[in-house]
Amino acid sequence: MVNVTSYAGIHGNVGQTAYSAAKSGIIGLTKTAAKELVRFGVTVNAISPVAETRMITSLPDQQRERLQSIIPAGYFAPASEIAWALGFLASDQAGYVTGTVLPVDGGMSI
C-alpha cells in the first residue's frame, strides 16, 4: 500500500491547519498500518511529493512563484517525476521497506 501525503503533513504550513492535520493523519495511518500489516506480508509506505498539481496551477502567479523559489530544485515536478517513487514502493523490490514517508520534493525537506 502506498499513501500520498504532502510537505504540509510533515512540516506544517501557515494558513493550512486543516490540510496539514489531514496530511499528518495519513502519516500516522501509514506508520500504524505498517506495524500491523507487515506480519501478513503487506508493506505500507507513503510519498510526500511536491508536484505540479491543479492545486498549484490554480494559485495566483505571485504565490506560485514564491513557493517555487523555496524548492531547491527550482520547480514543481510533473507527475512523471513523482510516479517512479510510488512504483518503487509498490514493487517487490521494496518488500523490506515499510512505514516510511519518502519525500519526493526537489530537496524541500532538507
ChimeraX commands (.cxc) that place a marker at each C-alpha (Angstrom):
marker #1 position 0.00,0.00,0.00 radius 0.5
marker #1 position 1.31,3.45,-0.86 radius 0.5
marker #1 position -0.37,6.53,0.55 radius 0.5
marker #1 position 0.15,10.11,-0.59 radius 0.5
marker #1 position 0.76,12.86,1.95 radius 0.5
marker #1 position 2.45,16.22,1.49 radius 0.5
marker #1 position 5.10,18.59,2.75 radius 0.5
marker #1 position 2.41,20.17,4.94 radius 0.5
marker #1 position 1.81,16.85,6.65 radius 0.5
marker #1 position 5.45,16.58,7.69 radius 0.5
marker #1 position 6.32,20.22,8.40 radius 0.5
marker #1 position 3.01,22.05,8.76 radius 0.5
marker #1 position 2.09,25.07,6.69 radius 0.5
marker #1 position 0.93,28.53,7.76 radius 0.5
marker #1 position -2.73,29.05,6.94 radius 0.5
marker #1 position -3.39,25.39,6.25 radius 0.5
marker #1 position -4.20,23.92,9.65 radius 0.5
marker #1 position -6.93,21.55,8.45 radius 0.5
marker #1 position -4.95,20.44,5.37 radius 0.5
marker #1 position -1.80,19.86,7.42 radius 0.5
marker #1 position -3.75,17.90,10.04 radius 0.5
marker #1 position -5.31,15.70,7.37 radius 0.5
marker #1 position -1.96,15.00,5.72 radius 0.5
marker #1 position -0.35,14.32,9.12 radius 0.5
marker #1 position -3.13,11.84,9.74 radius 0.5
marker #1 position -2.11,9.97,6.61 radius 0.5
marker #1 position 1.40,9.67,8.03 radius 0.5
marker #1 position 0.04,8.24,11.29 radius 0.5
marker #1 position -2.17,5.84,9.36 radius 0.5
marker #1 position 0.81,4.76,7.24 radius 0.5
marker #1 position 3.07,4.05,10.21 radius 0.5
marker #1 position 0.41,2.26,12.25 radius 0.5
marker #1 position -0.82,0.14,9.35 radius 0.5
marker #1 position 2.80,-0.72,8.50 radius 0.5
marker #1 position 3.33,-2.11,12.01 radius 0.5
marker #1 position 0.07,-4.03,11.95 radius 0.5
marker #1 position 0.23,-5.47,8.43 radius 0.5
marker #1 position 3.89,-6.33,7.86 radius 0.5
marker #1 position 3.44,-9.71,9.58 radius 0.5
marker #1 position 0.96,-10.55,6.82 radius 0.5
marker #1 position 3.44,-9.58,4.12 radius 0.5
marker #1 position 1.80,-6.22,3.42 radius 0.5
marker #1 position 4.03,-3.15,3.34 radius 0.5
marker #1 position 2.61,0.32,3.88 radius 0.5
marker #1 position 4.51,3.45,2.91 radius 0.5
marker #1 position 3.81,6.99,1.79 radius 0.5
marker #1 position 5.26,9.52,-0.60 radius 0.5
marker #1 position 5.37,13.23,0.06 radius 0.5
marker #1 position 5.52,14.89,-3.35 radius 0.5
marker #1 position 5.93,18.50,-4.37 radius 0.5
marker #1 position 4.24,18.29,-7.73 radius 0.5
marker #1 position 2.68,20.39,-10.44 radius 0.5
marker #1 position -0.95,19.74,-9.50 radius 0.5
marker #1 position -4.22,21.53,-10.15 radius 0.5
marker #1 position -3.93,22.99,-6.65 radius 0.5
marker #1 position -0.55,24.54,-7.56 radius 0.5
marker #1 position -1.59,25.74,-11.02 radius 0.5
marker #1 position -4.71,27.40,-9.58 radius 0.5
marker #1 position -2.62,29.66,-7.32 radius 0.5
marker #1 position -2.03,33.27,-8.33 radius 0.5
marker #1 position 1.26,33.66,-10.23 radius 0.5
marker #1 position 2.96,35.61,-7.46 radius 0.5
marker #1 position 2.13,33.00,-4.81 radius 0.5
marker #1 position 3.15,30.09,-7.06 radius 0.5
marker #1 position 6.47,31.79,-7.86 radius 0.5
marker #1 position 7.13,32.41,-4.14 radius 0.5
marker #1 position 6.51,28.73,-3.35 radius 0.5
marker #1 position 8.65,27.61,-6.27 radius 0.5
marker #1 position 11.52,29.79,-5.07 radius 0.5
marker #1 position 11.86,27.77,-1.83 radius 0.5
marker #1 position 12.25,24.45,-3.66 radius 0.5
marker #1 position 16.00,23.80,-4.00 radius 0.5
marker #1 position 15.46,22.10,-7.38 radius 0.5
marker #1 position 13.66,25.24,-8.51 radius 0.5
marker #1 position 10.46,23.73,-9.95 radius 0.5
marker #1 position 7.33,21.74,-9.21 radius 0.5
marker #1 position 7.78,18.22,-10.56 radius 0.5
marker #1 position 5.50,16.82,-13.24 radius 0.5
marker #1 position 3.67,13.60,-12.35 radius 0.5
marker #1 position 6.22,11.59,-14.33 radius 0.5
marker #1 position 8.96,12.58,-11.85 radius 0.5
marker #1 position 6.81,11.50,-8.90 radius 0.5
marker #1 position 5.43,8.23,-10.30 radius 0.5
marker #1 position 8.72,6.32,-10.07 radius 0.5
marker #1 position 8.68,6.60,-6.26 radius 0.5
marker #1 position 5.17,5.27,-5.98 radius 0.5
marker #1 position 6.02,2.48,-8.42 radius 0.5
marker #1 position 9.12,1.51,-6.47 radius 0.5
marker #1 position 7.32,1.39,-3.11 radius 0.5
marker #1 position 4.57,-0.76,-4.67 radius 0.5
marker #1 position 7.07,-3.17,-6.21 radius 0.5
marker #1 position 8.53,-6.41,-4.91 radius 0.5
marker #1 position 11.92,-4.68,-4.81 radius 0.5
marker #1 position 10.66,-2.63,-1.85 radius 0.5
marker #1 position 9.47,-5.70,0.03 radius 0.5
marker #1 position 11.53,-4.85,3.12 radius 0.5
marker #1 position 10.58,-1.16,3.15 radius 0.5
marker #1 position 7.63,-0.38,5.36 radius 0.5
marker #1 position 6.42,2.53,7.48 radius 0.5
marker #1 position 8.44,5.13,5.62 radius 0.5
marker #1 position 7.47,8.50,4.22 radius 0.5
marker #1 position 9.56,9.23,1.14 radius 0.5
marker #1 position 9.86,12.94,0.28 radius 0.5
marker #1 position 9.89,13.41,-3.49 radius 0.5
marker #1 position 10.16,17.15,-3.24 radius 0.5
marker #1 position 13.17,18.55,-5.05 radius 0.5
marker #1 position 15.02,18.98,-1.76 radius 0.5
marker #1 position 12.32,20.97,0.02 radius 0.5
marker #1 position 12.50,18.75,3.11 radius 0.5
marker #1 position 16.23,19.25,3.57 radius 0.5
marker link #1:1,2 radius 0.2
marker link #1:2,3 radius 0.2
marker link #1:3,4 radius 0.2
marker link #1:4,5 radius 0.2
marker link #1:5,6 radius 0.2
marker link #1:6,7 radius 0.2
marker link #1:7,8 radius 0.2
marker link #1:8,9 radius 0.2
marker link #1:9,10 radius 0.2
marker link #1:10,11 radius 0.2
marker link #1:11,12 radius 0.2
marker link #1:12,13 radius 0.2
marker link #1:13,14 radius 0.2
marker link #1:14,15 radius 0.2
marker link #1:15,16 radius 0.2
marker link #1:16,17 radius 0.2
marker link #1:17,18 radius 0.2
marker link #1:18,19 radius 0.2
marker link #1:19,20 radius 0.2
marker link #1:20,21 radius 0.2
marker link #1:21,22 radius 0.2
marker link #1:22,23 radius 0.2
marker link #1:23,24 radius 0.2
marker link #1:24,25 radius 0.2
marker link #1:25,26 radius 0.2
marker link #1:26,27 radius 0.2
marker link #1:27,28 radius 0.2
marker link #1:28,29 radius 0.2
marker link #1:29,30 radius 0.2
marker link #1:30,31 radius 0.2
marker link #1:31,32 radius 0.2
marker link #1:32,33 radius 0.2
marker link #1:33,34 radius 0.2
marker link #1:34,35 radius 0.2
marker link #1:35,36 radius 0.2
marker link #1:36,37 radius 0.2
marker link #1:37,38 radius 0.2
marker link #1:38,39 radius 0.2
marker link #1:39,40 radius 0.2
marker link #1:40,41 radius 0.2
marker link #1:41,42 radius 0.2
marker link #1:42,43 radius 0.2
marker link #1:43,44 radius 0.2
marker link #1:44,45 radius 0.2
marker link #1:45,46 radius 0.2
marker link #1:46,47 radius 0.2
marker link #1:47,48 radius 0.2
marker link #1:48,49 radius 0.2
marker link #1:49,50 radius 0.2
marker link #1:50,51 radius 0.2
marker link #1:51,52 radius 0.2
marker link #1:52,53 radius 0.2
marker link #1:53,54 radius 0.2
marker link #1:54,55 radius 0.2
marker link #1:55,56 radius 0.2
marker link #1:56,57 radius 0.2
marker link #1:57,58 radius 0.2
marker link #1:58,59 radius 0.2
marker link #1:59,60 radius 0.2
marker link #1:60,61 radius 0.2
marker link #1:61,62 radius 0.2
marker link #1:62,63 radius 0.2
marker link #1:63,64 radius 0.2
marker link #1:64,65 radius 0.2
marker link #1:65,66 radius 0.2
marker link #1:66,67 radius 0.2
marker link #1:67,68 radius 0.2
marker link #1:68,69 radius 0.2
marker link #1:69,70 radius 0.2
marker link #1:70,71 radius 0.2
marker link #1:71,72 radius 0.2
marker link #1:72,73 radius 0.2
marker link #1:73,74 radius 0.2
marker link #1:74,75 radius 0.2
marker link #1:75,76 radius 0.2
marker link #1:76,77 radius 0.2
marker link #1:77,78 radius 0.2
marker link #1:78,79 radius 0.2
marker link #1:79,80 radius 0.2
marker link #1:80,81 radius 0.2
marker link #1:81,82 radius 0.2
marker link #1:82,83 radius 0.2
marker link #1:83,84 radius 0.2
marker link #1:84,85 radius 0.2
marker link #1:85,86 radius 0.2
marker link #1:86,87 radius 0.2
marker link #1:87,88 radius 0.2
marker link #1:88,89 radius 0.2
marker link #1:89,90 radius 0.2
marker link #1:90,91 radius 0.2
marker link #1:91,92 radius 0.2
marker link #1:92,93 radius 0.2
marker link #1:93,94 radius 0.2
marker link #1:94,95 radius 0.2
marker link #1:95,96 radius 0.2
marker link #1:96,97 radius 0.2
marker link #1:97,98 radius 0.2
marker link #1:98,99 radius 0.2
marker link #1:99,100 radius 0.2
marker link #1:100,101 radius 0.2
marker link #1:101,102 radius 0.2
marker link #1:102,103 radius 0.2
marker link #1:103,104 radius 0.2
marker link #1:104,105 radius 0.2
marker link #1:105,106 radius 0.2
marker link #1:106,107 radius 0.2
marker link #1:107,108 radius 0.2
marker link #1:108,109 radius 0.2
marker link #1:109,110 radius 0.2
view
